[in-house]
Amino acid sequence: MFFEADFGLTSGDHLEVLLFVDGLGNLNFVEIDVNGNSSPVPDEIDILGSAQHRQLSASLLRD
């Protein structure tokens, strides 16, 4: 995993977006969880506020 962002939802839950790369650095997998994968992802997502980045790889290239 090289990137994770946490979004607050209007329901009070937290949506997590996790990005993973393979050994060559290519995007390999995207995981979407709610409350640390303890709740189902809702059909309609209503995000409250901006993303709060929780983890960012030090080797991630900047623009």
C-alpha positions in Angstrom: 0.0 0.0 0.0 1.4 3.4 -0.9 -1.6 5.7 -0.2 -4.5 5.8 2.1 -7.1 8.5 2.6 -10.0 8.6 5.1 -13.2 10.4 4.3 -15.9 11.2 6.8 -19.5 10.4 5.7 -22.6 12.2 6.7 -23.8 9.0 8.4 -21.0 9.3 10.9 -19.0 6.4 9.3 -15.6 6.6 7.7 -14.7 5.6 4.2 -11.1 4.5 3.5 -9.5 4.4 0.1 -6.3 2.3 -0.1 -4.1 2.1 -3.2 -1.6 -0.7 -3.8 1.2 -1.2 -6.3 3.0 -4.2 -7.7 6.7 -4.9 -7.7 7.2 -2.6 -10.7 5.3 0.3 -9.2 2.2 0.0 -11.2 -1.2 0.4 -9.7 -2.3 -3.1 -8.8 -5.3 -2.9 -6.5 -7.8 -0.4 -5.1 -9.5 -1.2 -1.8 -12.6 0.7 -0.5 -13.6 0.0 3.1 -16.1 1.6 5.6 -15.1 1.6 9.2 -12.0 -0.5 8.8 -14.0 -3.1 6.7 -16.4 -3.7 9.5 -19.4 -2.1 7.7 -20.7 -2.5 4.1 -19.9 0.2 1.5 -23.2 2.1 1.0 -24.8 2.3 -2.4 -24.9 6.1 -2.2 -21.8 7.8 -0.7 -22.3 11.2 0.9 -18.9 12.6 1.9 -18.6 15.2 4.6 -15.8 17.7 4.2 -12.4 17.0 2.6 -10.2 13.9 2.7 -7.9 13.4 5.6 -4.8 11.7 4.4 -3.6 9.1 6.9 -0.7 7.5 5.1 1.4 8.5 2.1 4.5 6.6 1.0 7.7 8.6 1.2 8.7 7.4 -2.2 5.5 8.7 -3.9 6.6 11.1 -6.7 5.3 14.7 -6.5 4.0 16.7 -9.5 
